[in-house]
């Protein structure tokens, strides 16, 4: 069975190969593809070089906890706002239906 490996597949596997998490078969596949496309191999190596020059950011456990709590609070607030807005919209629609379907007089 002969499979054609595309550039996109190699792009997907490249980070795994760089981190050492790719299987031996995947690494062999990527190496074989890059041997036949040296221009693409140079592009990937250039990107990898740029990524290694980026500063590493490490956070203290307290900072990570605060960031997670902040994200959780924002998510809850957004959920309350959306839920409250939908509740008001639903009540308004129910009121409009009562007026339209009824005779327009209050109960």
C-alpha positions in Angstrom: 0.0 0.0 0.0 1.5 3.3 -1.1 0.5 6.5 0.7 1.3 10.0 -0.3 2.4 12.2 2.5 1.5 15.8 2.2 3.3 18.9 3.4 0.4 19.5 5.8 1.0 16.1 7.5 4.7 16.9 7.9 3.8 20.3 9.4 1.5 18.5 11.9 4.1 16.0 12.9 7.1 18.4 13.0 6.4 19.8 16.5 6.1 16.3 17.8 9.4 15.4 16.3 11.0 18.5 17.7 9.8 17.8 21.2 10.8 14.1 21.0 7.2 12.9 21.4 6.8 11.5 17.9 7.1 7.8 17.3 10.1 6.4 15.4 7.9 5.8 12.4 6.6 9.4 12.4 10.1 10.7 12.7 11.3 8.5 9.8 8.4 9.7 7.7 9.2 13.3 8.4 12.9 12.9 7.8 12.2 11.1 4.5 9.9 13.9 3.3 12.3 16.7 4.3 15.1 14.9 2.6 13.2 15.3 -0.7 12.2 18.9 0.1 15.2 20.8 1.5 13.6 24.2 1.0 10.7 23.2 3.2 13.1 21.6 5.7 15.0 24.9 5.9 11.7 26.8 6.5 10.8 24.5 9.4 14.2 24.8 10.9 14.1 28.6 10.7 10.7 28.6 12.5 12.1 26.2 15.1 15.1 28.5 15.6 12.8 31.6 16.0 10.7 29.7 18.6 13.8 28.9 20.7 14.8 32.5 20.9 11.5 33.5 22.4 11.7 34.2 26.1 10.4 31.4 28.4 7.7 32.6 30.7 7.4 30.8 34.0 4.8 31.7 36.5 4.7 31.1 40.2 2.0 28.7 41.5 0.3 31.7 43.2 0.2 33.6 39.9 -1.1 30.6 38.0 -3.8 30.2 40.7 -4.8 33.9 40.5 -5.0 33.7 36.7 -7.2 30.7 36.8 -9.5 32.2 39.4 -9.7 35.4 37.3 -10.6 33.3 34.2 -13.2 31.4 36.2 -14.7 34.6 37.6 -14.9 36.1 34.1 -16.5 33.0 32.7 -19.1 33.0 35.5 -19.9 36.7 34.9 -20.3 36.1 31.2 -22.6 33.2 31.8 -24.7 35.2 34.2 -24.9 38.1 31.8 -25.9 35.9 28.9 -28.3 33.9 31.0 -29.9 37.0 32.4 -30.2 38.5 28.9 -31.8 35.4 27.6 -34.2 35.3 30.5 -35.3 38.9 29.9 -35.7 38.1 26.2 -37.8 35.1 26.9 -40.0 37.0 29.3 -40.4 39.8 26.7 -41.4 37.2 24.0 -43.9 35.6 26.4 -45.4 39.0 27.1 -45.6 39.8 23.4 -47.3 36.5 22.7 -49.9 37.1 25.5 -50.7 40.5 23.9 -50.8 39.2 20.4 -52.7 36.0 21.0 -54.9 37.4 23.7 -57.3 40.2 23.3 -54.7 42.7 24.6 -56.4 43.2 28.0 -54.6 42.3 31.2 -55.8 39.3 33.1 
